[in-house]
Amino acid sequence: MLYALHEASYYATTPMRLAARAAKDFWGSPANPAAQTKFARTVYAAADLFTNATRRYGKPEWGIDSTVVNGVEVRVRPTVVWESPWVKLLQFDRDMSDMRKAGKRTLDPAVLIVAPLSGHYATLLRGTVEAFLPDHAVFVTDWVNARDVPMLEGRFDFHDYIDHIRAMLTAMGGRPHVIAVCQPGPPVLAAAALMAQDEDESRPRSMTFMGSPIDARHSPTVTNKLAEERPFAWFKSNMIYTVPAPYAGAMRRVYPGFVQLASFMSMNLERHQEAHREYFAHLVKGDGDSADKHRGFYDEYLAVLDLTEEFYLQTVDIVFQKHLLPKGELTHRDRLVRPDLITDIGLMTVEGELDDISGIGQTQAAHTLCPGIPGELKADYIQEGVGHYGVFNGRRFREQIYPRVRDFIRHCDPDFPEPPSS
């Protein structure tokens, strides 16, 4: 019912939104002689704020068409190399003629960046991809909005997620490296453990976990405490809704992205309110640069996708309530997952000092679960002064975290002795 009401409210505000757009166009037009008066800018700012607060935020574009290698601009083209109804495996393919101009005569390590399936689109990792591109063949999991997947495609749960990770690593060929950002940590570790048990030729060379809830019992955050304090039935009764028509996935039961977004924003409500007050003030002052920066952030932040009921509820149950992986009790297709049997896959963990989503120690727990990995193939790093988002994006990520991850990947991969380009 909530999903239908959410859709109804959007369509009910359409006349007001159209009126606001008309006011914005009129008072912001360069042809309007009063456009630069304070009154006009105030009306323009109010109309703009209302329009952005009530409009739909679709999936953002990646917007990555080039990178720089050894000072040479290299063209980049996103290409789908494997897909299912639930995900597209994108390769950010670098132009080989440009790479030769940059002095690159050999291949770079292949890296699968597993984006979180937890509300936001994979484009949230745009900065992560841009950082890895100069020195790696970059692949990314581009997850599909569950409301757009027809019911005929069946279910997608936690165990399907593990199977998808295995399938994508296999599709990449060789022994690629895998980076799990936040939510994917447990299923990626499970997939790597199963591949190690099977001596799979496509098992990763290394795995890096960034701000991941490998063991959510450590340094519990507000998110962790909510999952522990509420009974499982509460999540099923209060977080799951039915996708309405005319979406392709009509009648599918999902955890809506807008519900998760409301939870995210409520955690820092005052900060978001202040950001929008400042945005209004910037528009009134005519400070276009600051307003554009605000729009850029919220265009990404407010774009959300739905999760299937089964995936969301199983994640709550397996990761945040029963802690099956760290307890050694996780089974996949009737097989016990054994991270302790991993011996030849490098392991790096990265945490943020101020992370309020995955607390200190939750990601580091992977080292305890993988005692069979030799010390020279392990690394742990805690970045001072960053929260959850800063673990995989922003200046400190680019300048301090990424170089360590890049060097660790090279250290774990004897097939690529060439030093990185940057």
GIDARA-V405028 format. One record per residue. N is the residue number from 1. RES is the residue in one small letter. SS is DSSP state (a for helix, b for strand, c for the rest). PHI is phi in degrees with one decimal (* if undefined). PSI is psi in whole degrees, -180 to 180 (* if undefined). Layout:
# GIDARA-V405028
n: [N | N]
res: [RES | RES]
ss: [SS | SS]
phi: [PHI | PHI]
psi: [PSI | PSI]
This chain:
# GIDARA-V405028
n: [1 | 2 | 3 | 4 | 5 | 6 | 7 | 8 | 9 | 10 | 11 | 12 | 13 | 14 | 15 | 16 | 17 | 18 | 19 | 20 | 21 | 22 | 23 | 24 | 25 | 26 | 27 | 28 | 29 | 30 | 31 | 32 | 33 | 34 | 35 | 36 | 37 | 38 | 39 | 40 | 41 | 42 | 43 | 44 | 45 | 46 | 47 | 48 | 49 | 50 | 51 | 52 | 53 | 54 | 55 | 56 | 57 | 58 | 59 | 60 | 61 | 62 | 63 | 64 | 65 | 66 | 67 | 68 | 69 | 70 | 71 | 72 | 73 | 74 | 75 | 76 | 77 | 78 | 79 | 80 | 81 | 82 | 83 | 84 | 85 | 86 | 87 | 88 | 89 | 90 | 91 | 92 | 93 | 94 | 95 | 96 | 97 | 98 | 99 | 100 | 101 | 102 | 103 | 104 | 105 | 106 | 107 | 108 | 109 | 110 | 111 | 112 | 113 | 114 | 115 | 116 | 117 | 118 | 119 | 120 | 121 | 122 | 123 | 124 | 125 | 126 | 127 | 128 | 129 | 130 | 131 | 132 | 133 | 134 | 135 | 136 | 137 | 138 | 139 | 140 | 141 | 142 | 143 | 144 | 145 | 146 | 147 | 148 | 149 | 150 | 151 | 152 | 153 | 154 | 155 | 156 | 157 | 158 | 159 | 160 | 161 | 162 | 163 | 164 | 165 | 166 | 167 | 168 | 169 | 170 | 171 | 172 | 173 | 174 | 175 | 176 | 177 | 178 | 179 | 180 | 181 | 182 | 183 | 184 | 185 | 186 | 187 | 188 | 189 | 190 | 191 | 192 | 193 | 194 | 195 | 196 | 197 | 198 | 199 | 200 | 201 | 202 | 203 | 204 | 205 | 206 | 207 | 208 | 209 | 210 | 211 | 212 | 213 | 214 | 215 | 216 | 217 | 218 | 219 | 220 | 221 | 222 | 223 | 224 | 225 | 226 | 227 | 228 | 229 | 230 | 231 | 232 | 233 | 234 | 235 | 236 | 237 | 238 | 239 | 240 | 241 | 242 | 243 | 244 | 245 | 246 | 247 | 248 | 249 | 250 | 251 | 252 | 253 | 254 | 255 | 256 | 257 | 258 | 259 | 260 | 261 | 262 | 263 | 264 | 265 | 266 | 267 | 268 | 269 | 270 | 271 | 272 | 273 | 274 | 275 | 276 | 277 | 278 | 279 | 280 | 281 | 282 | 283 | 284 | 285 | 286 | 287 | 288 | 289 | 290 | 291 | 292 | 293 | 294 | 295 | 296 | 297 | 298 | 299 | 300 | 301 | 302 | 303 | 304 | 305 | 306 | 307 | 308 | 309 | 310 | 311 | 312 | 313 | 314 | 315 | 316 | 317 | 318 | 319 | 320 | 321 | 322 | 323 | 324 | 325 | 326 | 327 | 328 | 329 | 330 | 331 | 332 | 333 | 334 | 335 | 336 | 337 | 338 | 339 | 340 | 341 | 342 | 343 | 344 | 345 | 346 | 347 | 348 | 349 | 350 | 351 | 352 | 353 | 354 | 355 | 356 | 357 | 358 | 359 | 360 | 361 | 362 | 363 | 364 | 365 | 366 | 367 | 368 | 369 | 370 | 371 | 372 | 373 | 374 | 375 | 376 | 377 | 378 | 379 | 380 | 381 | 382 | 383 | 384 | 385 | 386 | 387 | 388 | 389 | 390 | 391 | 392 | 393 | 394 | 395 | 396 | 397 | 398 | 399 | 400 | 401 | 402 | 403 | 404 | 405 | 406 | 407 | 408 | 409 | 410 | 411 | 412 | 413 | 414 | 415 | 416 | 417 | 418 | 419 | 420 | 421 | 422]
res: [m | l | y | a | l | h | e | a | s | y | y | a | t | t | p | m | r | l | a | a | r | a | a | k | d | f | w | g | s | p | a | n | p | a | a | q | t | k | f | a | r | t | v | y | a | a | a | d | l | f | t | n | a | t | r | r | y | g | k | p | e | w | g | i | d | s | t | v | v | n | g | v | e | v | r | v | r | p | t | v | v | w | e | s | p | w | v | k | l | l | q | f | d | r | d | m | s | d | m | r | k | a | g | k | r | t | l | d | p | a | v | l | i | v | a | p | l | s | g | h | y | a | t | l | l | r | g | t | v | e | a | f | l | p | d | h | a | v | f | v | t | d | w | v | n | a | r | d | v | p | m | l | e | g | r | f | d | f | h | d | y | i | d | h | i | r | a | m | l | t | a | m | g | g | r | p | h | v | i | a | v | c | q | p | g | p | p | v | l | a | a | a | a | l | m | a | q | d | e | d | e | s | r | p | r | s | m | t | f | m | g | s | p | i | d | a | r | h | s | p | t | v | t | n | k | l | a | e | e | r | p | f | a | w | f | k | s | n | m | i | y | t | v | p | a | p | y | a | g | a | m | r | r | v | y | p | g | f | v | q | l | a | s | f | m | s | m | n | l | e | r | h | q | e | a | h | r | e | y | f | a | h | l | v | k | g | d | g | d | s | a | d | k | h | r | g | f | y | d | e | y | l | a | v | l | d | l | t | e | e | f | y | l | q | t | v | d | i | v | f | q | k | h | l | l | p | k | g | e | l | t | h | r | d | r | l | v | r | p | d | l | i | t | d | i | g | l | m | t | v | e | g | e | l | d | d | i | s | g | i | g | q | t | q | a | a | h | t | l | c | p | g | i | p | g | e | l | k | a | d | y | i | q | e | g | v | g | h | y | g | v | f | n | g | r | r | f | r | e | q | i | y | p | r | v | r | d | f | i | r | h | c | d | p | d | f | p | e | p | p | s | s]
ss: [c | a | a | a | a | a | a | a | a | a | a | a | c | a | a | a | a | a | a | a | a | a | a | a | a | a | a | a | c | c | c | c | c | c | c | c | c | a | a | a | a | a | a | a | a | a | a | a | a | a | a | a | a | a | c | c | c | c | c | c | c | c | c | c | c | b | b | b | b | c | c | b | b | b | b | b | b | b | b | b | b | b | b | b | c | c | b | b | b | b | b | b | b | b | c | a | a | a | a | a | a | c | c | c | c | c | c | c | c | b | b | b | b | b | c | c | c | c | c | b | c | a | a | a | a | a | a | a | a | a | a | a | a | c | c | c | b | b | b | b | b | b | b | c | c | a | a | a | c | c | a | a | a | c | c | c | c | a | a | a | a | a | a | a | a | a | a | a | a | a | a | a | c | c | c | c | b | b | b | b | b | a | a | a | a | a | a | a | a | a | a | a | a | a | a | a | a | c | c | c | c | c | c | c | c | b | b | b | b | b | c | c | c | c | c | c | c | c | c | c | c | a | a | a | a | a | a | a | a | c | c | a | a | a | a | a | a | a | c | c | b | b | c | c | c | c | c | c | c | c | c | c | b | b | b | c | a | a | a | a | a | a | a | a | a | a | a | c | a | a | a | a | a | a | a | a | a | a | a | a | a | a | a | a | a | c | c | a | a | a | a | a | a | a | a | a | a | a | a | a | a | c | c | b | c | c | b | b | a | a | a | a | a | a | a | a | a | a | a | a | a | c | c | a | a | a | a | c | c | c | b | b | c | c | b | b | c | c | a | a | a | c | c | c | c | b | b | b | b | b | b | b | c | c | c | c | c | c | c | c | c | c | c | c | a | a | a | a | a | c | c | c | c | c | a | a | a | b | b | b | b | b | b | c | c | c | c | c | a | a | a | c | c | c | a | a | a | a | a | a | a | a | a | a | a | a | a | a | a | a | a | a | c | c | c | c | c | c | c | c | c | c]
phi: [* | -61.3 | -62.9 | -64.6 | -66.2 | -61.6 | -66.2 | -63.7 | -66.1 | -63.9 | -70.4 | -67.6 | -88.6 | -57.6 | -59.1 | -66.1 | -67.1 | -64.3 | -65.2 | -65.4 | -64.5 | -64.5 | -64.5 | -63.1 | -64.7 | -69.2 | -78.6 | -100.9 | -71.2 | -61.3 | -78.5 | -86.6 | -64.0 | -95.6 | -60.9 | -93.6 | -77.2 | -63.3 | -61.1 | -62.9 | -65.5 | -67.3 | -63.2 | -59.2 | -64.5 | -64.5 | -65.6 | -65.3 | -63.2 | -64.4 | -59.5 | -70.2 | -76.0 | -116.1 | -84.3 | -85.9 | -110.5 | -78.4 | -62.1 | -68.9 | -78.6 | -68.0 | 63.4 | -110.1 | -119.7 | -162.3 | -142.0 | -120.2 | -122.7 | 52.1 | 81.3 | -109.9 | -74.5 | -117.5 | -70.2 | -129.1 | -131.7 | -68.5 | -132.1 | -80.2 | -108.8 | -162.4 | -158.3 | -137.7 | -60.4 | -106.3 | -158.9 | -115.5 | -89.2 | -95.7 | -108.7 | -87.6 | -76.2 | -88.0 | -64.8 | -69.8 | -66.3 | -68.4 | -65.1 | -66.5 | -62.6 | -82.5 | 87.5 | -88.5 | -105.4 | -125.2 | -74.4 | -109.0 | -58.8 | -84.3 | -126.8 | -99.0 | -93.6 | -90.8 | -76.0 | -66.8 | -106.3 | -147.6 | 125.7 | -98.0 | -74.7 | -62.9 | -62.4 | -59.8 | -96.1 | -54.0 | -65.5 | -64.9 | -60.9 | -60.6 | -67.9 | -78.5 | -58.4 | -61.5 | -117.6 | -144.8 | -85.7 | -98.7 | -121.7 | -136.9 | -82.4 | -104.4 | -69.7 | -95.0 | -65.6 | -59.5 | -70.8 | -99.6 | -103.8 | -58.8 | -59.1 | -63.0 | -79.3 | 82.0 | -92.7 | -144.5 | -122.6 | -57.8 | -76.3 | -63.1 | -60.4 | -59.4 | -62.4 | -64.5 | -61.2 | -60.6 | -63.2 | -70.7 | -61.8 | -65.6 | -63.7 | -72.3 | 81.5 | 64.0 | -120.6 | -74.9 | -104.2 | -128.7 | -117.8 | -106.4 | -101.8 | 64.9 | -47.7 | -67.7 | -47.3 | -59.4 | -66.4 | -69.2 | -63.0 | -62.6 | -62.1 | -63.4 | -63.9 | -65.3 | -66.8 | -66.5 | -59.7 | -86.6 | 52.2 | -63.3 | -65.1 | -101.2 | -60.1 | -66.0 | -72.6 | -148.5 | -133.5 | -121.4 | -110.9 | -120.9 | 57.5 | -106.2 | -83.9 | -61.0 | -136.3 | -72.4 | -77.3 | -82.6 | 41.0 | -58.9 | -98.8 | -57.5 | -61.3 | -62.5 | -65.3 | -61.0 | -65.4 | -81.3 | -78.0 | -89.2 | -68.5 | -56.0 | -61.4 | -63.6 | -65.4 | -67.6 | -81.5 | -112.6 | -115.1 | -110.1 | -138.9 | -97.5 | -69.0 | -86.1 | -68.8 | -100.2 | -62.9 | -60.5 | -93.0 | -52.2 | 83.8 | -74.0 | -87.6 | -139.0 | -96.4 | -64.0 | -61.6 | -68.1 | -70.6 | -66.1 | -61.0 | -61.1 | -66.5 | -58.7 | -69.6 | -67.0 | -68.3 | -134.5 | -60.2 | -61.7 | -64.3 | -68.9 | -62.9 | -65.5 | -61.7 | -75.6 | -63.8 | -66.0 | -61.0 | -59.8 | -63.9 | -62.8 | -66.7 | -64.0 | -77.3 | 82.3 | -83.2 | -66.6 | -62.9 | -66.3 | -64.6 | -64.4 | -63.3 | -62.7 | -60.9 | -59.1 | -66.3 | -76.3 | -60.5 | -83.2 | -66.4 | -90.0 | -89.8 | -131.1 | -126.6 | -90.6 | -110.8 | -66.1 | -54.5 | -66.8 | -67.2 | -62.7 | -67.0 | -66.7 | -64.3 | -57.6 | -69.2 | -75.7 | -91.2 | -104.9 | -113.6 | -94.5 | 51.4 | -65.5 | -63.7 | -66.4 | -83.0 | 75.2 | -116.4 | -77.1 | -115.3 | -131.7 | 51.4 | 69.4 | -116.9 | -75.0 | -80.9 | -122.7 | -60.9 | -67.1 | -90.5 | -72.0 | -127.9 | -127.6 | -118.6 | -63.6 | -134.9 | -126.9 | -121.1 | -129.9 | -131.4 | -105.3 | -56.1 | -107.9 | -64.0 | -103.3 | -108.7 | -118.6 | -67.3 | -55.8 | 101.7 | -66.0 | -81.5 | -57.1 | -56.9 | -58.7 | -65.4 | -66.1 | -76.2 | -122.0 | -69.0 | -78.6 | -79.3 | -63.5 | -56.2 | -71.0 | -106.3 | -122.7 | -152.0 | -137.3 | -143.7 | -115.0 | -90.2 | -71.4 | 75.0 | -124.5 | -94.4 | -62.5 | -62.9 | -69.9 | -69.7 | -129.1 | -154.7 | 96.8 | -62.7 | -65.7 | -62.8 | -63.9 | -89.8 | -121.6 | -83.0 | -56.4 | -57.1 | -69.2 | -66.2 | -58.1 | -67.4 | -66.6 | -60.2 | -63.3 | -62.0 | -86.8 | -122.9 | -69.2 | -76.9 | -129.5 | -74.8 | -62.8 | -64.8 | -63.7 | -77.4 | -128.6]
psi: [-40 | -40 | -43 | -39 | -38 | -43 | -41 | -39 | -35 | -48 | -30 | -30 | 1 | -46 | -43 | -37 | -41 | -39 | -40 | -39 | -39 | -42 | -40 | -45 | -40 | -52 | -15 | -1 | 133 | -22 | -11 | 115 | -19 | 6 | -30 | 5 | 159 | -38 | -47 | -44 | -34 | -45 | -43 | -44 | -42 | -43 | -40 | -44 | -43 | -44 | -46 | -28 | -21 | -4 | 170 | 139 | 103 | 178 | 126 | 156 | 151 | -40 | 27 | 106 | 0 | 162 | 174 | 123 | 119 | 39 | 2 | 133 | 128 | 127 | 145 | 138 | 117 | 129 | 134 | 119 | -12 | 148 | 159 | 177 | -15 | -16 | 151 | 129 | 110 | 135 | 128 | 87 | 120 | 138 | 124 | -33 | -38 | -36 | -38 | -38 | -31 | 1 | 12 | 109 | -9 | 166 | 164 | 161 | 139 | 132 | 127 | 114 | 113 | 109 | 149 | 141 | 79 | 29 | -45 | 159 | 163 | -21 | -12 | -22 | 21 | -46 | -33 | -47 | -45 | -37 | -39 | -24 | -41 | -28 | 4 | 157 | 108 | 129 | 144 | 141 | 115 | 91 | 147 | 143 | 123 | -27 | -13 | 5 | 116 | 151 | -28 | -19 | -6 | -157 | 165 | 112 | -172 | -39 | -32 | -36 | -46 | -45 | -37 | -40 | -45 | -45 | -40 | -40 | -40 | -42 | -29 | -26 | 159 | -150 | 88 | 174 | 152 | 136 | 119 | 119 | 110 | -119 | -39 | -9 | -59 | -50 | -31 | -42 | -40 | -44 | -44 | -40 | -43 | -39 | -37 | -43 | -37 | -2 | 41 | 131 | -18 | 11 | 146 | 152 | -38 | 158 | 133 | 126 | 128 | 110 | 46 | 143 | 63 | -44 | 96 | 1 | -19 | 137 | 60 | 135 | -179 | -41 | -46 | -43 | -37 | -44 | -33 | -35 | -30 | 139 | 156 | -39 | -29 | -41 | -40 | -35 | -29 | -13 | -8 | 131 | 166 | 132 | 127 | 167 | 153 | 19 | 150 | -31 | 25 | 136 | -5 | 139 | 126 | 163 | 103 | 144 | -36 | -27 | -44 | -38 | -41 | -38 | -44 | -48 | -32 | -25 | -28 | 49 | -45 | -38 | -42 | -39 | -43 | -38 | -39 | -32 | -42 | -38 | -45 | -44 | -40 | -40 | -40 | -38 | -15 | 20 | 84 | -36 | -47 | -39 | -40 | -38 | -42 | -47 | -43 | -43 | -49 | -23 | -35 | -45 | -36 | -1 | 114 | 160 | 162 | 151 | 147 | 150 | -47 | -39 | -46 | -49 | -38 | -36 | -45 | -46 | -50 | -43 | -44 | -14 | -49 | -17 | 49 | -40 | -54 | -22 | -6 | 25 | 5 | 127 | 146 | 118 | 46 | 17 | 136 | 130 | 126 | 81 | -24 | -13 | -4 | 127 | -22 | 28 | 123 | 151 | 121 | 137 | 141 | 129 | 157 | 135 | -36 | 20 | 119 | 11 | -53 | 104 | 164 | 132 | -24 | -40 | -40 | -24 | -22 | -33 | -39 | -35 | -15 | 63 | -17 | -12 | 125 | 153 | -34 | -12 | 19 | 147 | 146 | 137 | 133 | 121 | 122 | 147 | 13 | 150 | -158 | -50 | -35 | -12 | -28 | 9 | 159 | 179 | -47 | -34 | -49 | -41 | -27 | -40 | -52 | -47 | -35 | -41 | -44 | -47 | -35 | -41 | -45 | -39 | -35 | -6 | 98 | -12 | -10 | 75 | -18 | 133 | 152 | 161 | -20 | *]
